[in-house]
Amino acid sequence: MKQIYLFSSALAFLTSAVLAAQQGATCNSTNPCSSQYPCCSEYGFCGDGYYCLGGCNPLASNTLNSCNPSPMCENANYTLSDTSRILSNYTYFNGNASEYDWVVEQGSIINTTSNGEAAIAVLLTESGGGTLLSSTRYVHYGQITARLQTGRWAGVVTAFITMSSIKDEIDWEFPGNQTTTGQTNYFWQGVIPTQTAGVTETGLTDTYSNWHDFTIDWQPDSLTFLVDGNVTRIITAVEATNNATGVAQFPTTPSRIQLSIWPAGISTEPQGTVQWAGGMINWNDPDYVSAGHFYALFQSVSVQCNDPTTPSASDTSYIYGANSSLDTPSIAFSNASTMINGAPALIGMSTGAMSMWLGVSVALALGGLVL
């Protein structure tokens, strides 16, 4: 009997250990999650609950249906100074995009005013890292405009991007103290191209002192970047075709809007990323010493949806179709719920790892920088 008890205890311990390992296990398209913890989070860890919401990767999860459906795009003008629609602790989000428009995934925000306009400041500190704000709804093509003022410090990056669950990405980024330029870029399913698609947009008036409207106009056949209503760059899907494979490496999957400030100029970042951002952060900068943080300001975000097909009145979400292992996954509308019953905290994701993801796509963004 004692031997049976010891065996049972050992088996229970091993089972617990295996489940704990599965909960924090890493995942990707060739190493999907187990059925016990089926959802591959946006940072590449297996789990359930919150892991199955925003950014959950269906191609790296246990099945295509493991991730919750993604809340569908709605035309909107978001005034960010109204923080009642921003959930400051993302671990409490249950997938209800009708309750909250934004979640703070990392860091802190505060209300502020600049040039007479109410806004939020997203903060960066030496001890706490940067801040990432994500929309609760997805966009599947459309026009998105963010009104913002950037940082002005070497090593500190301000960003307004779209990011899909399988790492289609479109960027407006503002590295370091380069306050008269902005950088545009795009990525397809997380692939870092051998030749960068990044371009520096010049001739801007001081992006730290002045408000500017930066626009991503994302359509099925083209991608247009604008500043204050003026076109600065156009890319077509045809131009993004890989001649060797014939595949258009162009963003095609529903994406969340993300606003952030992140520390690129720190010792844990690759040297190429540090150089791209203008060097190491000076934590003794008078601005930092005076305020106790670096910051970027976001006043508003507007969204005009342009889904390639018209949803029905009962549709509420996007799902990945059965052929989603193909180079261009199919996307369908659904009336399935986007909500979960509980939302546990993301396990296995450190501040450093999150900062690494915030910067993962820029290390080779310009000029073949070395990871």
VOLO-477938 format. One line per 10 residues: number of its first residue (from 1); their letters; for each residue x, y, z of C-alpha. Coordinates in Angstrom, 1 decimal, padded with zeros to 4 digits, always signed. Example, Ala and Ser with C-alpha at 12.3 -4.5 7.8 and 13.67 -1.06 7.14 Angstrom:
<recs>
1) AS) +012.3:-004.5:+007.8; +013.7:-001.1:+007.1
</recs>
This chain:
<recs>
1) MKQIYLFSSA) +000.0:+000.0:+000.0; +002.9:+002.4:+000.9; +004.5:+001.7:-002.5; +001.2:+002.4:-004.3; +000.8:+005.7:-002.3; +004.3:+006.7:-003.1; +003.8:+005.8:-006.8; +000.5:+007.8:-006.9; +002.2:+010.8:-005.2; +005.1:+010.7:-007.7
11) LAFLTSAVLA) +002.7:+010.4:-010.6; +000.7:+013.4:-009.3; +003.9:+015.4:-008.9; +005.1:+014.5:-012.4; +001.7:+015.3:-013.9; +001.7:+018.7:-012.1; +005.2:+019.3:-013.4; +004.3:+018.4:-016.9; +001.2:+020.7:-016.9; +003.3:+023.5:-015.4
21) AQQGATCNST) +005.8:+023.1:-018.2; +003.1:+023.1:-020.8; +001.6:+026.3:-019.3; +004.9:+028.1:-019.8; +006.0:+026.3:-023.0; +007.1:+028.2:-026.0; +005.2:+027.8:-029.3; +005.4:+028.4:-033.0; +004.0:+027.1:-036.2; +006.2:+024.0:-036.1
31) NPCSSQYPCC) +005.8:+023.5:-032.3; +002.1:+024.1:-031.5; +000.6:+024.1:-028.0; -000.8:+021.1:-026.3; -004.6:+020.5:-025.8; -004.2:+021.2:-022.1; -002.9:+024.8:-022.7; -004.0:+025.2:-026.3; -003.4:+028.9:-027.0; -000.2:+030.4:-028.3
41) SEYGFCGDGY) +000.0:+034.0:-026.9; +001.3:+037.0:-028.9; +004.6:+036.5:-027.2; +004.9:+032.8:-028.0; +003.9:+031.1:-024.8; +001.2:+028.4:-024.3; -001.7:+028.9:-022.0; -005.4:+029.4:-021.7; -007.8:+032.2:-020.7; -006.2:+035.5:-021.6
51) YCLGGCNPLA) -003.7:+033.7:-023.9; -006.6:+033.0:-026.2; -007.4:+036.7:-026.7; -005.6:+039.5:-028.5; -002.6:+038.4:-030.4; -003.3:+034.7:-030.0; -001.6:+032.9:-032.9; -004.0:+030.4:-034.5; -001.2:+028.8:-036.6; +000.9:+028.0:-033.5
61) SNTLNSCNPS) -002.0:+027.1:-031.2; -003.3:+023.5:-030.7; -006.0:+024.0:-033.4; -007.2:+026.8:-035.6; -010.2:+027.2:-033.3; -008.2:+027.4:-030.0; -007.9:+031.2:-030.1; -011.0:+033.1:-029.4; -012.6:+034.9:-032.4; -011.1:+038.4:-032.9
71) PMCENANYTL) -013.5:+041.4:-032.3; -014.5:+042.9:-035.7; -013.6:+046.3:-036.9; -015.9:+049.2:-036.2; -015.6:+052.8:-037.5; -014.6:+054.9:-034.6; -013.0:+058.1:-033.4; -011.2:+057.3:-030.1; -010.4:+060.3:-027.8; -007.7:+058.8:-025.7
81) SDTSRILSNY) -008.0:+061.4:-022.8; -011.2:+059.6:-021.9; -009.5:+056.8:-020.1; -012.8:+055.2:-019.0; -012.6:+053.1:-022.2; -009.0:+052.0:-021.5; -008.4:+049.0:-019.2; -005.2:+049.7:-017.3; -004.7:+046.0:-016.3; -004.9:+043.8:-019.3
91) TYFNGNASEY) -005.1:+040.6:-017.2; -008.7:+041.6:-016.4; -009.8:+041.8:-020.0; -012.4:+039.1:-020.9; -012.6:+039.7:-024.6; -015.6:+042.2:-024.5; -014.6:+044.9:-027.0; -017.9:+046.6:-026.3; -016.7:+047.4:-022.8; -013.2:+048.6:-023.5
101) DWVVEQGSII) -011.5:+050.0:-026.6; -007.9:+049.7:-025.4; -005.9:+047.6:-022.9; -002.6:+048.5:-021.4; -000.4:+045.4:-021.9; +002.7:+046.8:-020.4; +003.6:+050.0:-018.5; +001.6:+053.1:-017.4; -000.4:+055.9:-018.9; -001.3:+059.3:-017.4
111) NTTSNGEAAI) -003.6:+062.2:-018.5; -001.9:+065.3:-019.7; -002.3:+068.4:-022.0; +000.0:+069.7:-024.7; -000.6:+072.7:-026.9; -004.1:+073.0:-025.6; -005.0:+069.4:-026.5; -005.9:+066.8:-023.9; -004.1:+063.5:-024.4; -002.5:+060.6:-022.7
121) AVLLTESGGG) +001.2:+060.2:-022.0; +002.6:+056.7:-022.4; +005.6:+056.3:-020.0; +009.0:+054.7:-020.0; +011.1:+054.3:-016.9; +014.5:+052.6:-016.2; +012.9:+050.1:-013.7; +009.6:+049.5:-015.4; +010.4:+049.6:-019.1; +008.1:+051.0:-021.8
131) TLLSSTRYVH) +004.3:+051.1:-022.3; +002.2:+049.2:-024.9; -001.4:+050.1:-025.5; -003.4:+047.7:-027.8; -006.8:+048.1:-029.3; -009.4:+045.5:-028.4; -010.9:+045.4:-031.9; -009.1:+044.3:-035.0; -008.9:+046.0:-038.4; -009.0:+044.0:-041.7
141) YGQITARLQT) -008.1:+046.8:-044.1; -009.0:+050.4:-043.6; -007.6:+053.8:-042.8; -006.1:+054.4:-039.3; -004.9:+057.8:-038.1; -003.1:+058.5:-034.8; -002.6:+062.0:-033.6; +000.6:+062.0:-031.6; +003.8:+063.8:-030.3; +006.9:+061.7:-030.1
151) GRWAGVVTAF) +009.8:+061.4:-027.6; +013.1:+063.2:-028.3; +015.7:+061.1:-026.5; +018.4:+058.8:-027.9; +017.5:+055.2:-027.4; +013.8:+055.9:-026.9; +011.3:+054.8:-029.6; +007.8:+056.0:-030.2; +005.6:+053.7:-032.3; +002.2:+053.6:-033.9
161) ITMSSIKDEI) +001.7:+050.2:-035.6; -000.8:+047.5:-036.6; +000.0:+043.9:-035.6; -001.9:+040.7:-036.6; -002.1:+037.5:-034.7; +000.3:+035.9:-037.2; +002.7:+038.9:-037.2; +001.6:+040.8:-040.2; +002.8:+044.3:-039.2; +002.6:+047.9:-040.5
171) DWEFPGNQTT) +004.7:+050.6:-038.8; +005.1:+054.2:-038.2; +008.1:+054.5:-035.8; +010.1:+057.4:-034.4; +013.5:+056.4:-033.1; +015.6:+058.4:-030.7; +016.1:+062.1:-031.0; +015.3:+062.2:-034.8; +012.4:+064.6:-034.4; +012.1:+065.8:-038.0
181) TGQTNYFWQG) +011.8:+062.3:-039.5; +009.6:+059.2:-039.2; +010.1:+055.7:-040.4; +007.6:+053.5:-042.3; +007.8:+049.8:-042.6; +005.8:+046.6:-043.1; +006.3:+042.9:-042.4; +004.6:+039.7:-043.6; +004.0:+037.0:-041.1; +007.0:+038.0:-039.0
191) VIPTQTAGVT) +009.5:+037.4:-041.8; +012.6:+039.7:-041.6; +013.4:+040.3:-045.3; +017.0:+040.2:-046.6; +016.5:+043.7:-048.0; +014.7:+046.0:-045.7; +011.3:+047.5:-046.6; +011.9:+050.4:-044.2; +011.9:+054.0:-045.5; +012.8:+057.2:-043.6
201) ETGLTDTYSN) +010.3:+060.0:-044.2; +011.9:+063.4:-044.0; +010.9:+067.0:-043.7; +008.6:+066.8:-040.7; +008.3:+069.7:-038.3; +009.4:+068.9:-034.8; +007.5:+065.7:-033.8; +008.2:+066.3:-030.1; +006.8:+069.8:-029.9; +004.1:+069.6:-032.5
211) WHDFTIDWQP) +001.0:+067.4:-033.0; +000.9:+065.5:-036.3; -001.6:+063.1:-037.8; +000.1:+059.9:-039.0; -002.0:+057.6:-041.2; -001.8:+054.0:-042.3; -004.2:+053.5:-045.3; -004.2:+049.7:-045.7; -006.1:+048.3:-048.6; -006.1:+044.8:-050.1
221) DSLTFLVDGN) -003.9:+045.9:-053.0; -001.9:+048.8:-051.5; -000.5:+050.4:-048.4; -000.2:+054.2:-048.2; +001.5:+056.2:-045.5; +000.4:+059.9:-044.8; +001.4:+062.7:-042.6; -001.2:+065.4:-041.9; -003.1:+064.2:-044.9; -000.2:+064.3:-047.3
231) VTRIITAVEA) +000.9:+061.0:-048.9; +004.6:+060.2:-048.2; +004.8:+056.6:-049.5; +002.8:+054.0:-051.4; +003.5:+050.3:-051.6; +001.4:+047.9:-053.8; +000.8:+044.2:-053.1; +002.3:+043.4:-056.4; +005.6:+045.2:-055.5; +005.7:+043.0:-052.3
241) TNNATGVAQF) +005.7:+039.8:-054.3; +008.6:+037.4:-053.7; +009.9:+036.6:-057.2; +011.3:+033.3:-056.1; +008.1:+032.0:-054.6; +005.4:+034.1:-056.3; +003.9:+034.9:-052.9; +002.9:+038.5:-052.2; +004.6:+039.1:-048.9; +002.0:+041.8:-048.0
251) PTTPSRIQLS) +000.0:+042.1:-044.8; -003.4:+040.5:-045.2; -004.7:+039.4:-041.8; -006.8:+041.2:-039.2; -004.7:+043.4:-036.9; -004.8:+045.3:-033.7; -003.7:+048.9:-033.4; -000.8:+049.3:-031.0; +000.6:+052.6:-029.5; +003.9:+052.4:-027.6
261) IWPAGISTEP) +007.1:+053.8:-026.2; +009.9:+051.3:-025.7; +013.6:+051.3:-024.7; +015.8:+050.3:-027.7; +018.9:+051.9:-026.2; +019.6:+049.4:-023.4; +022.3:+046.8:-022.9; +019.9:+043.8:-023.5; +019.0:+045.0:-027.0; +021.1:+043.9:-030.0
271) QGTVQWAGGM) +023.8:+046.4:-031.1; +022.0:+047.1:-034.4; +018.8:+048.1:-032.6; +020.7:+050.4:-030.2; +022.4:+052.1:-033.2; +019.1:+052.4:-035.1; +017.6:+054.1:-032.0; +020.4:+056.7:-031.7; +022.5:+055.0:-029.0; +022.1:+054.2:-025.4
281) INWNDPDYVS) +019.5:+055.9:-023.2; +020.8:+058.6:-020.9; +019.0:+058.0:-017.6; +020.6:+061.2:-016.3; +018.9:+063.3:-019.0; +017.5:+066.4:-017.3; +014.0:+065.6:-018.8; +014.1:+062.2:-017.2; +015.5:+063.4:-013.8; +012.8:+066.1:-013.6
291) AGHFYALFQS) +009.8:+064.0:-014.6; +010.9:+060.6:-013.5; +010.1:+059.2:-016.9; +010.4:+059.6:-020.6; +007.1:+059.8:-022.5; +005.2:+060.1:-025.8; +001.8:+061.7:-026.3; -001.3:+060.3:-028.0; -004.3:+062.4:-028.5; -006.7:+060.4:-030.7
301) VSVQCNDPTT) -007.0:+057.4:-033.0; -009.6:+057.3:-035.9; -010.5:+054.1:-037.7; -012.4:+053.7:-041.0; -013.0:+050.0:-041.7; -012.8:+048.6:-045.2; -013.4:+044.9:-044.9; -012.9:+043.2:-048.3; -016.5:+041.8:-048.0; -019.5:+043.2:-046.3
311) PSASDTSYIY) -020.3:+041.6:-042.9; -023.9:+040.6:-042.1; -025.8:+042.3:-039.3; -025.1:+039.4:-036.9; -021.4:+039.2:-037.5; -019.2:+040.2:-034.5; -015.8:+038.7:-035.1; -013.1:+037.4:-037.5; -011.9:+033.8:-037.6; -009.2:+032.0:-039.6
321) GANSSLDTPS) -010.5:+029.7:-042.3; -009.7:+026.0:-042.9; -006.9:+026.8:-045.5; -005.0:+028.9:-043.0; -001.8:+026.9:-043.4; -001.4:+028.5:-046.9; +000.8:+031.5:-047.6; -002.2:+033.8:-047.5; -004.7:+032.6:-044.8; -008.4:+032.9:-045.4
331) IAFSNASTMI) -010.3:+035.1:-043.1; -014.1:+034.7:-042.4; -016.7:+036.6:-040.4; -018.3:+034.9:-037.5; -021.0:+035.6:-034.9; -019.2:+033.5:-032.3; -018.5:+035.1:-028.9; -015.1:+036.8:-028.5; -015.3:+036.5:-024.7; -013.8:+034.1:-022.1
341) NGAPALIGMS) -014.9:+033.4:-018.6; -011.6:+034.2:-016.9; -008.5:+036.1:-017.9; -005.4:+034.8:-016.0; -002.1:+036.8:-016.2; +000.3:+035.9:-018.9; +002.8:+033.5:-017.4; +006.4:+033.3:-018.6; +006.6:+036.8:-020.0; +009.1:+039.2:-018.4
351) TGAMSMWLGV) +009.3:+042.9:-019.0; +012.6:+042.3:-020.8; +010.9:+039.7:-023.1; +008.1:+042.1:-023.9; +010.5:+044.9:-024.6; +012.3:+042.5:-026.9; +009.1:+041.7:-028.8; +008.3:+045.4:-029.1; +011.6:+045.8:-030.9; +012.0:+042.5:-032.7
361) SVALALGGLV) +010.9:+043.8:-036.1; +013.2:+046.8:-036.1; +016.6:+045.3:-035.7; +016.8:+044.8:-039.4; +014.4:+047.6:-040.3; +016.9:+049.9:-041.9; +020.1:+049.3:-043.8; +020.5:+045.6:-042.9; +021.2:+046.2:-039.2; +022.6:+043.1:-037.5
371) L) +020.6:+041.2:-034.9
</recs>
